[in-house]
């Protein structure tokens, strides 16, 4: 099973491109975060 991880650090950034690439890599489970780098 392949796992994926997508993360953006600002509200202006979008997870869609990362999610598409992880799906193309056949990740069966993808974890996402939207966390600023200062936290």
C-alpha positions in Angstrom: 0.0 0.0 0.0 1.3 3.4 -0.9 0.7 6.4 1.4 0.9 10.0 0.3 1.4 13.3 2.2 0.4 16.7 0.9 1.0 20.0 2.7 0.6 23.7 2.1 1.8 26.4 4.4 -0.5 29.3 3.3 -4.2 29.8 2.7 -3.4 31.0 -0.8 -1.8 27.7 -1.8 -3.8 24.8 -3.2 -3.5 21.1 -2.5 -5.1 20.0 -5.8 -1.8 19.7 -7.8 -0.1 17.7 -5.1 -3.2 15.5 -4.7 -3.3 14.8 -8.4 0.3 13.8 -8.5 -0.1 11.5 -5.5 -3.1 9.8 -7.1 -1.1 9.3 -10.3 1.6 7.7 -8.2 -1.1 5.2 -7.1 -1.2 6.3 -3.5 -4.1 4.5 -1.8 -4.3 6.8 1.2 -3.4 10.5 1.2 -2.9 12.7 4.3 -3.3 16.5 3.9 -2.3 19.4 6.1 -2.7 23.1 5.8 -0.2 24.4 8.4 1.9 27.6 8.4 5.6 27.1 8.7 5.8 29.3 11.8 3.7 26.9 14.0 
